């Protein structure tokens, strides 16, 4: 049973600032409260092929996943993918101009790849979806706060 969540947030900051914040994976643990630790696995500028290990608290326990950027459109969007527990997870992050600011959107999806993952998805899909939806919305709110904070400090 596949899952798809789409959420968005309006931000009083230009797309360049928002994209800079949302694509700074190395600094994400300092801005996104759900992330406990980031370990960069590739050197150099962020782009297609960038890999990192992200540690979060999920269902009350620490979970570490290896993420890879599989698509990167500078200033506009990127796609992350990870595989865990027999499922593939994908997050598409995008930003576009909206009035005097920006709108950020995250599309998060999960797809079971193995029979056990399909069975667990069937049994617990509603609960997993609720937790993931809450995490997506909180991540966007944290990115919004960080982008607006960057704007406030850029003008002072």
CORQUIPE-V120790 format. One record per pair of residues at least 4 apart in sequence whose ideal C-beta (glycine too) atoms are under 8 Angstrom apart, sorted by sequence separation. I is the first residue (numbers start at 1). J is the second residue. D is the distance in Angstrom with one decimal. If there is no record, write none. Layout:
BEGIN
i=I j=J d=D
i=I j=J d=D
END
This chain:
BEGIN
i=13 j=17 d=4.4
i=14 j=18 d=7.1
i=15 j=19 d=5.8
i=16 j=20 d=6.4
i=17 j=21 d=6.5
i=18 j=22 d=6.1
i=19 j=23 d=5.8
i=20 j=24 d=6.4
i=24 j=28 d=6.6
i=27 j=31 d=6.3
i=28 j=32 d=5.1
i=46 j=50 d=4.9
i=57 j=61 d=6.9
i=59 j=63 d=8.0
i=73 j=77 d=4.7
i=83 j=87 d=7.1
i=97 j=101 d=7.9
i=98 j=102 d=5.6
i=113 j=117 d=6.1
i=114 j=118 d=7.0
i=115 j=119 d=6.4
i=116 j=120 d=6.3
i=117 j=121 d=6.1
i=118 j=122 d=6.5
i=119 j=123 d=6.5
i=120 j=124 d=5.7
i=121 j=125 d=4.9
i=124 j=128 d=5.5
i=125 j=129 d=6.0
i=126 j=130 d=6.6
i=127 j=131 d=6.6
i=128 j=132 d=6.1
i=129 j=133 d=6.1
i=130 j=134 d=6.5
i=131 j=135 d=6.5
i=132 j=136 d=6.3
i=133 j=137 d=6.5
i=134 j=138 d=6.3
i=135 j=139 d=6.2
i=136 j=140 d=6.6
i=137 j=141 d=6.4
i=138 j=142 d=6.3
i=139 j=143 d=6.4
i=140 j=144 d=6.3
i=141 j=145 d=6.5
i=142 j=146 d=6.4
i=143 j=147 d=6.2
i=144 j=148 d=6.2
i=145 j=149 d=6.1
i=146 j=150 d=6.4
i=147 j=151 d=6.6
i=148 j=152 d=6.4
i=149 j=153 d=6.5
i=150 j=154 d=6.1
i=151 j=155 d=6.6
i=152 j=156 d=6.7
i=13 j=18 d=5.4
i=57 j=62 d=5.9
i=58 j=63 d=4.3
i=72 j=77 d=7.9
i=73 j=78 d=6.9
i=83 j=88 d=5.2
i=84 j=89 d=6.7
i=97 j=102 d=6.1
i=98 j=103 d=3.9
i=112 j=117 d=3.6
i=29 j=35 d=4.6
i=56 j=62 d=7.4
i=57 j=63 d=7.4
i=71 j=77 d=7.3
i=72 j=78 d=4.7
i=82 j=88 d=7.5
i=83 j=89 d=7.4
i=96 j=102 d=6.7
i=97 j=103 d=7.9
i=112 j=118 d=4.3
i=11 j=18 d=5.5
i=24 j=31 d=7.9
i=28 j=35 d=5.2
i=29 j=36 d=6.4
i=42 j=49 d=6.7
i=55 j=62 d=5.9
i=56 j=63 d=5.6
i=71 j=78 d=6.3
i=72 j=79 d=7.8
i=81 j=88 d=6.6
i=82 j=89 d=5.1
i=95 j=102 d=5.2
i=96 j=103 d=5.7
i=121 j=128 d=7.3
i=29 j=37 d=5.6
i=42 j=50 d=5.2
i=55 j=63 d=7.1
i=56 j=64 d=8.0
i=71 j=79 d=4.1
i=81 j=89 d=7.0
i=95 j=103 d=7.1
i=112 j=120 d=7.6
i=29 j=38 d=4.9
i=42 j=51 d=5.0
i=55 j=64 d=4.5
i=56 j=65 d=7.9
i=69 j=78 d=5.5
i=70 j=79 d=5.2
i=81 j=90 d=5.0
i=95 j=104 d=4.9
i=96 j=105 d=7.9
i=112 j=121 d=4.8
i=21 j=31 d=6.9
i=28 j=38 d=5.4
i=40 j=50 d=8.0
i=41 j=51 d=4.1
i=42 j=52 d=7.5
i=54 j=64 d=7.0
i=69 j=79 d=7.0
i=70 j=80 d=7.4
i=80 j=90 d=7.0
i=81 j=91 d=8.0
i=94 j=104 d=7.3
i=95 j=105 d=7.6
i=27 j=38 d=7.8
i=40 j=51 d=7.9
i=41 j=52 d=5.6
i=53 j=64 d=5.8
i=54 j=65 d=5.6
i=69 j=80 d=6.0
i=70 j=81 d=5.2
i=79 j=90 d=6.5
i=80 j=91 d=4.6
i=93 j=104 d=7.1
i=94 j=105 d=5.1
i=110 j=121 d=7.9
i=26 j=38 d=6.0
i=40 j=52 d=5.0
i=41 j=53 d=6.2
i=53 j=65 d=7.2
i=68 j=80 d=6.8
i=79 j=91 d=7.1
i=93 j=105 d=7.5
i=25 j=38 d=6.0
i=39 j=52 d=6.3
i=53 j=66 d=5.3
i=54 j=67 d=5.6
i=67 j=80 d=4.8
i=68 j=81 d=5.7
i=79 j=92 d=4.9
i=80 j=93 d=7.5
i=92 j=105 d=8.0
i=93 j=106 d=5.4
i=26 j=40 d=5.4
i=38 j=52 d=5.7
i=39 j=53 d=4.2
i=52 j=66 d=7.5
i=53 j=67 d=7.5
i=67 j=81 d=7.3
i=68 j=82 d=7.1
i=78 j=92 d=7.7
i=79 j=93 d=7.7
i=92 j=106 d=7.1
i=25 j=40 d=6.9
i=38 j=53 d=7.2
i=51 j=66 d=6.4
i=52 j=67 d=5.6
i=67 j=82 d=4.9
i=77 j=92 d=6.6
i=78 j=93 d=5.7
i=91 j=106 d=6.1
i=92 j=107 d=4.4
i=37 j=53 d=7.9
i=38 j=54 d=5.8
i=51 j=67 d=6.9
i=66 j=82 d=6.0
i=77 j=93 d=6.2
i=91 j=107 d=7.2
i=92 j=108 d=8.0
i=37 j=54 d=7.6
i=38 j=55 d=7.6
i=51 j=68 d=4.8
i=65 j=82 d=4.4
i=77 j=94 d=3.8
i=90 j=107 d=8.0
i=91 j=108 d=5.0
i=37 j=55 d=4.2
i=50 j=68 d=7.2
i=51 j=69 d=7.6
i=76 j=94 d=6.3
i=77 j=95 d=7.2
i=90 j=108 d=7.3
i=91 j=109 d=8.0
i=110 j=128 d=7.5
i=35 j=54 d=6.0
i=36 j=55 d=4.6
i=49 j=68 d=7.2
i=50 j=69 d=4.3
i=65 j=84 d=5.3
i=76 j=95 d=6.7
i=89 j=108 d=7.3
i=90 j=109 d=5.0
i=35 j=55 d=7.1
i=36 j=56 d=6.2
i=49 j=69 d=6.5
i=75 j=95 d=7.9
i=76 j=96 d=7.4
i=89 j=109 d=7.2
i=90 j=110 d=7.8
i=25 j=46 d=6.3
i=35 j=56 d=5.6
i=36 j=57 d=6.5
i=48 j=69 d=5.7
i=63 j=84 d=7.7
i=89 j=110 d=5.0
i=90 j=111 d=7.8
i=24 j=46 d=7.6
i=34 j=56 d=5.2
i=47 j=69 d=6.7
i=48 j=70 d=6.7
i=50 j=72 d=7.6
i=88 j=110 d=7.2
i=110 j=132 d=7.2
i=23 j=46 d=5.4
i=34 j=57 d=7.0
i=46 j=69 d=6.8
i=48 j=71 d=6.4
i=87 j=110 d=5.4
i=88 j=111 d=5.1
i=48 j=72 d=4.6
i=65 j=89 d=7.5
i=87 j=111 d=6.3
i=108 j=132 d=6.1
i=25 j=50 d=7.0
i=41 j=66 d=7.1
i=47 j=72 d=4.7
i=87 j=112 d=4.9
i=88 j=113 d=5.8
i=26 j=52 d=7.6
i=28 j=54 d=7.5
i=36 j=62 d=6.7
i=46 j=72 d=7.2
i=86 j=112 d=6.3
i=87 j=113 d=6.0
i=25 j=52 d=5.1
i=37 j=64 d=8.0
i=47 j=74 d=7.9
i=86 j=113 d=5.5
i=87 j=114 d=7.8
i=86 j=114 d=3.5
i=108 j=136 d=5.1
i=25 j=54 d=8.0
i=83 j=113 d=7.3
i=86 j=116 d=5.7
i=87 j=117 d=4.7
i=106 j=136 d=5.3
i=86 j=117 d=3.3
i=46 j=78 d=7.9
i=85 j=117 d=6.1
i=106 j=139 d=6.8
i=87 j=121 d=7.5
i=106 j=140 d=5.9
i=85 j=120 d=7.9
i=104 j=140 d=6.0
i=104 j=143 d=6.2
i=104 j=144 d=7.1
i=25 j=67 d=7.8
i=102 j=147 d=7.7
i=19 j=74 d=7.6
i=23 j=78 d=6.1
i=19 j=75 d=5.1
i=19 j=76 d=7.1
i=16 j=75 d=6.4
i=15 j=75 d=6.4
i=15 j=76 d=7.7
i=23 j=93 d=7.8
i=22 j=93 d=5.5
i=59 j=131 d=6.7
i=22 j=95 d=6.7
i=58 j=131 d=7.1
i=19 j=95 d=5.2
i=18 j=95 d=4.7
i=58 j=135 d=7.7
i=56 j=135 d=7.7
i=15 j=95 d=4.9
i=15 j=96 d=6.7
i=15 j=97 d=5.7
i=22 j=104 d=6.6
i=14 j=97 d=7.8
i=18 j=102 d=4.7
i=17 j=102 d=8.0
i=18 j=104 d=5.8
i=14 j=101 d=7.1
i=15 j=102 d=4.7
i=10 j=98 d=5.8
i=12 j=100 d=7.1
i=13 j=101 d=5.8
i=14 j=102 d=6.4
i=10 j=99 d=7.9
i=12 j=101 d=4.5
i=13 j=102 d=6.1
i=11 j=101 d=5.3
i=10 j=101 d=6.3
i=11 j=102 d=4.9
i=10 j=102 d=7.4
i=11 j=103 d=7.2
i=10 j=103 d=5.4
i=11 j=104 d=6.0
i=9 j=103 d=7.2
i=8 j=103 d=5.6
i=9 j=104 d=5.3
i=8 j=104 d=6.4
i=8 j=105 d=4.2
i=7 j=105 d=7.2
i=8 j=106 d=7.6
i=6 j=105 d=6.8
i=7 j=106 d=5.7
i=6 j=106 d=7.3
i=5 j=106 d=7.9
i=6 j=107 d=4.8
i=34 j=135 d=5.6
i=5 j=107 d=7.3
i=6 j=108 d=7.8
i=4 j=107 d=7.0
i=5 j=108 d=4.7
i=4 j=108 d=7.4
i=5 j=109 d=7.4
i=34 j=138 d=5.9
i=3 j=108 d=8.0
i=4 j=109 d=4.5
i=33 j=138 d=6.9
i=34 j=139 d=6.3
i=3 j=109 d=6.3
i=32 j=138 d=7.9
i=2 j=109 d=6.7
i=3 j=110 d=4.5
i=32 j=139 d=5.4
i=2 j=110 d=6.8
i=3 j=111 d=7.8
i=34 j=142 d=7.7
i=2 j=111 d=4.7
i=33 j=142 d=5.8
i=2 j=112 d=7.4
i=32 j=142 d=4.5
i=1 j=112 d=6.9
i=31 j=142 d=5.8
i=32 j=143 d=7.0
i=31 j=143 d=7.0
i=31 j=145 d=7.8
i=31 j=146 d=4.2
i=1 j=118 d=6.9
i=3 j=121 d=7.5
i=1 j=121 d=4.2
i=1 j=122 d=5.6
i=22 j=143 d=5.2
i=3 j=125 d=6.7
i=21 j=143 d=5.8
i=1 j=125 d=5.0
i=5 j=129 d=7.0
i=3 j=128 d=6.9
i=18 j=143 d=7.2
i=21 j=146 d=4.9
i=22 j=147 d=7.8
i=3 j=129 d=5.3
i=7 j=133 d=7.3
i=21 j=147 d=4.6
i=5 j=132 d=5.8
i=5 j=133 d=5.0
i=3 j=132 d=6.8
i=7 j=136 d=5.0
i=18 j=147 d=4.7
i=21 j=150 d=6.2
i=7 j=137 d=5.3
i=17 j=147 d=5.4
i=20 j=150 d=7.6
i=5 j=136 d=5.4
i=9 j=140 d=4.2
i=8 j=140 d=7.2
i=9 j=141 d=6.5
i=11 j=143 d=7.7
i=7 j=140 d=5.8
i=11 j=144 d=4.8
i=17 j=150 d=5.5
i=9 j=143 d=7.4
i=10 j=144 d=8.0
i=13 j=147 d=4.3
i=17 j=151 d=5.9
i=9 j=144 d=4.9
i=13 j=148 d=5.7
i=11 j=147 d=5.2
i=12 j=148 d=5.7
i=11 j=148 d=6.4
i=13 j=150 d=6.9
i=14 j=151 d=8.0
i=17 j=154 d=7.6
i=13 j=151 d=4.5
i=12 j=151 d=6.9
END
